[in-house]
Amino acid sequence: MFRRDFVKSALTASGATLVGGAAAASNTAVPMAKNNFKLAYAPHFGMFSNSAGKDPIDQLKFMADMGFTALEDNGMMSKPPEMQTKIGETLAKLGMTMGVFVVDKGGNSQNTLAAGKQAHVDIFLDGCKRAVETAKRCNAKWMTVVPGDFERNLPIGIQTGHVIDALRRGADILAPHGLTMVLEPLSDSPNLFLQTSDQTYEICRAVNSPACKILFDIYHMQKTEGHIIPHIDWCWSEIGYFQIGDNPGRKEPTTGEINYKNVFKHIYTKMKANNQNFIFGMEHGNSKPGKEGEEALIKAYIESDSFTI
């Protein structure tokens, strides 16, 4: 197995106990045993910058040393191609998986597919084509798509039909490459067309392609609809990816009202019974600043992942 060659001394004292390693408390960098998480949690760049430094490659190595086995980067498409390739190569060396990046279509609310306007669809399809090239460079399989705002001068059924038509065309671009767009219902604005998991399920069933699935963001769905575990079960066949964030606050698990240990246990049990695997994107902030906040974040994931089967 690839031996991680980068360990910062930031967590040697409290972190040695925190991650279950046998590292001695000292001021020098020493090897640490990684956490053996049951699920593939995916941090993002900047989440551990106080412990790993500003360089994204060093951050990846730190994530791997802490036991995280995936990465997500919403802004991957905006990075230079050379950096995309370097990230992909580093992930492969570390045995990590690339999670989602966002398909560039101008923003969550812009260029709404619900309008049925060819100009908006063209921007979306161009984003899908460019996403294929990005995915090749960073070894990605999943990419986030948000259809945009409501087109309120049209009946909801007509808007839904427009969205389905556009997504079918996007799926035709992605499917031959084994790529999957994951549709994310959001709670950010009442203007957004895609709001709930059951609405997204209906659209995925209509698109009827392995290249179009649900991104079930537990934070957003707790805000929008609650009843998290039943909604996961109802939508299960169309879910392709999960994201995490506690509510209120959109910080790490254990900081809000969601019982993530129970949610994670339920998903883990169900996916093992169905011989499936998912990435769990850590799309949230740190509840505390600095290295202390990064230690607290790791501790929260250790706690939430400590469910028993």
C-alpha positions, 0 to 999 in steps of 0.5 A: 500500500502507498505510504503517505510521505507527508505528515504535519506536526500540527496534530501530534499532541492532541491529534495523536490520541485523536486519530488513534495513532501511536505518535509521540507528542513532539515538535517534529513530524512523525508518522501517524496511523490513519483512521479507518473510516467505514465510509468514504468521506470527502473533504475539500481544499481549504478544510485543513489548510492550517494543519497542512498548509496552502499547497493543495497537494500537501492538503491531499496528503494530509487528508489521506494521512487522516484516513479520508479516502476521497476528495471533492472540489466544486471549483475543479473546472476553473483550475488550470488543466495542469493542476487538474492533472496533478490532482488526479495523479496525486489522488491515484498515488494516495489511493483516493477517489475524486468526488464531485465537481460542479458543471460550469453553466454560469451558476446555480440560478443562471441559465435555467433549463426550466425556461426551455430556451435554446441559449440556456441549453447550449450553455449547459451542454457546452459545460457537459462537454468541457466537464468530460475533459476535466473528468479525464484529467482528475479521474472524476466520475460524478459532477454536480448539476443544478438546473437553475431557477423557476421560469414562473411564467410557465406551468410547472409541468412544462418547466419539468418537461424542459428540464428533462429534455435538457438533462437527457441531452446532457446524459447523452454526452456523459454516458459514453464516458461512464460519467454521471451528473448528480442533480442537487436539490437545494434550500438556498433560495425559493427561486430554485427550480429543484427543491426536494428529493422526490422531485429530483427522483421523478426527474431522474426516472424520466431522464432514465439514464445511468448518467443522471442521478440524485445528489442527496445533500443531507443538510439541504434536505433537512432544511427543505423536507426533513424526514431524512432516512425515509426520503433516502429509502424512497429515493435510493434507486436514483441516489448517486452521491451524498453530501454532509453538513449539520443544521443549523450552521452547515458545519461538521456533524455533531454541531447541529440537530441531525443524528449523523451516527444513525444516518450513516449507520442506516446508509452503510447497512443499506449500501452493503446489503445492496453491494453499493458504495457512495462518496460522502462529500463534506460540503460544510465549514468548520465550526471552530477556526484554526488548527483547533477547528480542524482537530474538532472536525476530525474528532466529529467524524470519528464519533459519527463513524463509530456506529456499530452494525 
